[in-house]
Amino acid sequence: MIKRRALLAILSLLPVVAVAQQANPVATLLDAGSSREDLRPLKAVIVARDGEIIAERGYRDHSPGESVNIKSASKSIVSALVGIAIGKGLLEGPDQKIAPILKADLPDNADPRLAQITIGNLLSMQAGLGRLSGPDYGRFVSSRNWVRFALSQPFAAEPGGQMLYSTASTHLLSAILTKVGGKSTLALAREWLAPVDGFRIGAWERDPQGIYLGGNQMAMTARSLLAFGELYRNEGRTKDGTQVVPADWVVQSWQRRTNSHFSGDDYGYGWFSRQIGGEQVHFGWGYGGQMLYIVPSLKLTVVMISDENGPSARTGYRDALHGFLSEIIAASRPV
């Protein structure tokens, strides 16, 4: 009789066990990612829903906890620091002109258009100055004074005109933050973002004048980047409700200001936006495929970390990551 009851008890649990094994389609999807050739450069993925990690995986001996160079995904973090500085009254707002702040580094016989460039122009890559990313990045970081070199570039468009993606624009923001904050950009980030549980910036490159490179060469873990993404998904608030980034700055950052000539994606203040998997997605994107995705409609935050040594746009790998996110979105929708 006891054996019969034990058997019935085991049989009654079988459906529950089966359901439990099938309850996380996102985890199953991430498991399958390890064998996909189109995702070969992928190192780690974390998926969080409404603040809770529902799945994470490391691939090819990598893990979500290892420190990596997040490349241009750091531009989204610099944008957050600008928003905080505005909220603290250290900066007037996106329409503030940059020339008076950076007057010590303005070139002799400066182009009059330098006086027209605003904080917002730098954030949205609409400064008009010649690009110092891609093939011109080396000239920028090998110069003796990166700020002065950026400000001396000939204009390729009018301020407020077409998008000219340039890491130099974000570096100028780092220089501005250093001047108005009275501390290094790294010190400001560690102070202002300290309430964000799990957020940490590790190594970060500096220019010859000691200014931290706005928009590249920032070391973080995938989990730390997730913590930052959660801050934005939660309208600038931490889990305990502390308002770190002004809520209206999150809205402004995701508002379309221009669009990328290369991808067609909308661009705001340090954030790209596009439709993926039928949902509006805002994302930070770094060279090689360092991705921070936020899907507000589904309360999703997704981080993907990749090999930083190869391009992701012209190879089609970036599109593969977007496609993987689309699958994650489909797997995350309520049944």
C-alpha positions in Angstrom: 0.0 0.0 0.0 2.9 2.4 0.9 4.7 1.5 -2.4 1.5 2.2 -4.3 1.0 5.6 -2.7 4.6 6.5 -3.3 4.2 5.6 -7.0 1.1 7.6 -7.3 2.8 10.6 -5.7 5.7 10.4 -8.2 3.3 10.1 -11.1 1.4 13.1 -9.9 4.6 15.2 -10.0 5.6 14.2 -13.5 3.4 16.8 -15.3 4.8 19.5 -12.9 8.4 18.5 -13.7 7.7 18.5 -17.4 6.1 22.0 -17.2 9.1 23.3 -15.1 11.5 22.0 -17.7 9.7 23.8 -20.5 8.9 27.0 -18.4 11.8 29.1 -19.6 11.9 29.2 -23.4 14.4 32.1 -23.2 17.0 29.9 -21.4 16.4 27.2 -24.1 17.0 29.7 -26.8 20.3 30.9 -25.2 21.5 27.4 -24.9 21.0 26.8 -28.6 23.0 30.0 -29.3 26.2 28.2 -28.5 26.0 26.1 -31.7 24.9 28.9 -34.1 27.5 29.9 -36.7 25.9 33.3 -37.2 26.5 34.1 -33.5 30.1 32.8 -33.3 31.6 36.0 -32.0 29.1 36.1 -29.1 30.7 35.8 -25.6 27.8 36.3 -23.2 24.1 37.1 -23.1 21.9 38.2 -20.2 18.1 38.6 -20.4 16.2 40.4 -17.6 12.4 40.9 -17.3 11.0 43.5 -15.0 14.3 43.6 -13.1 14.9 39.9 -12.7 17.4 37.9 -14.7 15.5 35.1 -16.4 18.4 33.7 -18.4 22.1 34.2 -18.9 24.8 32.3 -20.7 28.5 32.5 -21.5 29.9 31.0 -24.7 33.2 29.5 -25.5 34.8 29.8 -22.1 33.4 33.3 -21.5 31.0 34.4 -18.8 28.7 37.4 -18.0 30.9 38.3 -15.1 34.1 39.0 -17.1 35.3 42.5 -17.8 35.2 43.5 -21.4 35.6 46.7 -23.5 32.1 47.9 -24.2 33.4 50.2 -27.0 30.8 52.8 -28.1 28.1 51.4 -25.9 29.8 53.7 -23.4 28.3 56.7 -25.3 25.0 55.9 -23.6 26.7 56.1 -20.2 28.3 59.5 -21.1 24.8 60.7 -22.2 23.4 59.7 -18.7 26.2 61.7 -17.0 25.3 64.8 -19.1 21.6 64.4 -18.1 22.6 64.1 -14.4 24.8 67.2 -14.8 21.9 69.1 -16.2 19.7 67.9 -13.4 22.3 69.2 -10.8 22.5 72.6 -12.5 26.1 72.1 -13.6 24.9 72.4 -17.3 22.1 74.5 -18.5 20.6 72.0 -20.9 21.0 70.6 -24.5 20.8 74.1 -26.0 23.8 75.3 -24.1 26.7 76.4 -26.4 30.0 74.5 -25.9 32.5 77.2 -27.0 32.5 79.2 -23.7 33.2 76.0 -21.7 36.0 74.8 -24.0 37.4 78.2 -24.9 40.9 77.3 -23.8 41.1 74.7 -26.5 39.4 76.6 -29.4 41.8 76.9 -32.4 43.1 80.3 -33.5 41.0 81.9 -36.1 38.2 79.5 -35.2 35.4 78.8 -37.7 32.4 81.0 -36.5 30.3 77.8 -36.6 32.1 76.5 -33.5 30.1 79.1 -31.5 26.9 77.5 -32.7 27.6 73.9 -31.5 25.5 72.9 -28.5 25.6 70.1 -25.9 22.6 68.5 -27.7 24.5 68.6 -31.1 27.4 66.6 -29.5 25.0 64.1 -28.0 23.1 63.5 -31.2 26.2 63.5 -33.4 25.1 66.7 -35.2 28.0 68.9 -34.4 29.0 69.2 -38.1 32.7 68.7 -37.4 34.5 66.2 -39.6 34.2 62.6 -38.3 36.9 61.1 -36.1 35.6 57.6 -36.0 36.3 54.6 -38.3 39.3 55.3 -40.5 39.9 58.7 -38.9 39.9 57.4 -35.3 43.7 56.7 -35.3 44.4 60.4 -36.2 42.3 61.5 -33.3 43.8 59.3 -30.6 47.4 59.8 -31.8 47.1 63.6 -31.5 48.8 65.5 -28.6 45.5 67.1 -27.5 42.4 65.2 -28.4 40.0 68.0 -27.4 41.9 70.7 -29.4 42.3 68.3 -32.3 38.5 67.6 -32.4 37.6 71.3 -32.3 40.1 72.0 -35.1 38.4 69.7 -37.6 36.9 71.3 -40.7 33.2 71.3 -40.9 31.6 68.6 -43.0 28.0 69.8 -42.3 26.2 72.6 -40.5 25.7 72.3 -36.7 22.4 70.7 -36.1 22.4 69.2 -39.6 23.1 65.6 -40.7 24.4 62.9 -38.3 28.2 62.5 -38.5 29.0 59.7 -36.0 32.2 60.6 -34.2 33.7 59.5 -31.0 35.3 62.9 -30.8 31.9 64.4 -30.1 31.4 62.3 -27.0 35.0 63.0 -25.9 34.2 66.7 -26.0 31.3 65.9 -23.7 33.7 64.1 -21.3 35.9 67.2 -21.3 32.9 69.4 -20.6 31.8 67.2 -17.7 35.3 67.3 -16.3 35.3 71.1 -16.4 31.9 71.8 -14.9 32.0 68.9 -12.4 35.4 69.7 -11.1 36.4 66.0 -11.1 37.4 63.4 -13.7 34.5 61.8 -15.7 35.3 58.5 -14.0 35.1 60.1 -10.5 31.7 61.7 -11.5 30.4 58.4 -12.9 31.4 56.5 -9.7 29.8 59.2 -7.5 26.6 59.9 -9.4 25.9 56.3 -10.4 26.9 54.8 -7.0 23.2 54.1 -6.0 22.9 51.7 -9.0 23.4 48.3 -7.5 25.8 46.2 -9.6 27.1 49.1 -11.7 30.8 49.5 -11.9 33.3 51.0 -14.5 36.7 49.3 -14.4 39.6 50.4 -16.6 39.0 53.4 -18.8 41.5 55.1 -21.2 42.5 58.7 -20.9 43.8 61.3 -23.3 47.2 63.0 -22.8 45.6 65.7 -20.7 44.0 63.1 -18.4 40.5 63.3 -19.7 38.7 60.0 -19.8 37.8 59.0 -23.4 34.1 59.7 -23.9 32.7 57.0 -26.0 35.2 54.1 -26.1 37.8 52.0 -24.2 35.6 51.5 -21.1 35.8 48.2 -19.3 32.6 46.8 -17.8 31.0 43.4 -17.2 27.8 42.4 -18.9 26.1 42.4 -15.5 27.2 45.9 -14.9 25.9 47.0 -18.3 22.7 45.3 -17.4 22.4 47.3 -14.2 22.8 50.5 -16.2 20.2 49.4 -18.7 17.8 48.6 -15.9 18.2 52.1 -14.6 17.0 53.5 -18.0 14.2 50.9 -18.3 13.0 52.1 -14.9 12.9 55.7 -16.0 16.2 56.6 -14.3 15.3 55.1 -10.9 17.0 52.3 -9.0 15.2 49.3 -7.6 14.6 51.2 -4.3 13.1 54.2 -6.1 16.1 56.5 -6.0 16.0 58.9 -9.0 19.5 58.8 -10.4 19.0 60.0 -14.0 16.2 62.6 -14.4 13.1 60.8 -15.8 12.7 63.5 -18.5 16.3 62.9 -19.6 15.5 59.3 -20.4 12.6 60.4 -22.5 14.8 63.0 -24.3 17.6 60.5 -24.8 15.3 58.1 -26.7 13.6 60.8 -28.7 14.6 60.8 -32.4 16.9 63.6 -33.3 18.4 62.3 -36.5 19.1 58.9 -38.1 22.1 57.0 -39.1 23.2 57.2 -42.7 24.7 53.7 -42.4 21.9 51.7 -40.7 18.8 54.0 -41.0 18.3 53.6 -37.3 16.9 56.6 -35.3 19.4 58.3 -33.0 18.7 60.4 -29.9 21.2 61.4 -27.2 23.6 58.5 -27.2 21.0 55.9 -28.0 19.8 54.2 -31.2 16.2 53.1 -31.7 14.4 50.8 -34.2 11.7 48.2 -34.4 12.9 44.7 -33.6 10.5 41.7 -33.3 7.5 44.0 -33.6 8.5 46.1 -30.6 10.2 49.5 -30.2 13.7 48.9 -29.0 16.3 51.4 -27.7 19.9 50.3 -27.7 23.5 51.2 -27.1 25.9 49.7 -29.7 29.6 49.2 -29.5 32.1 48.0 -32.1 32.2 44.2 -32.5 28.7 43.8 -31.2 28.6 45.1 -27.6 24.8 45.6 -27.3 22.5 47.0 -24.6 18.9 46.5 -25.6 15.9 47.9 -23.8 12.3 46.8 -24.8 10.0 49.0 -22.6 6.8 47.3 -23.8 7.9 43.9 -22.5 10.0 45.3 -19.5 13.0 43.6 -21.1 16.7 44.5 -20.8 19.1 42.4 -22.8 22.9 42.6 -22.9 25.0 40.9 -25.6 28.8 40.9 -25.4 30.9 39.9 -28.3 34.5 39.6 -29.5 35.7 43.3 -29.7 38.3 42.7 -32.5 36.0 42.4 -35.5 33.4 44.7 -37.1 29.7 43.9 -36.6 28.0 46.2 -39.2 29.5 45.3 -42.6 29.8 41.6 -41.7 26.1 41.2 -41.0 26.8 40.2 -37.4 25.0 43.2 -36.0 21.9 42.1 -37.9 22.3 38.6 -36.5 22.3 40.0 -33.0 19.2 42.0 -33.8 17.7 38.8 -35.1 18.6 36.9 -31.9 16.9 39.7 -29.9 13.8 39.2 -32.1 13.8 35.6 -31.1 14.2 36.5 -27.4 11.3 38.9 -27.7 9.1 36.2 -29.2 10.1 33.8 -26.5 9.4 36.3 -23.8 5.9 37.2 -24.8 3.1 35.9 -22.5 1.5 32.8 -23.9 
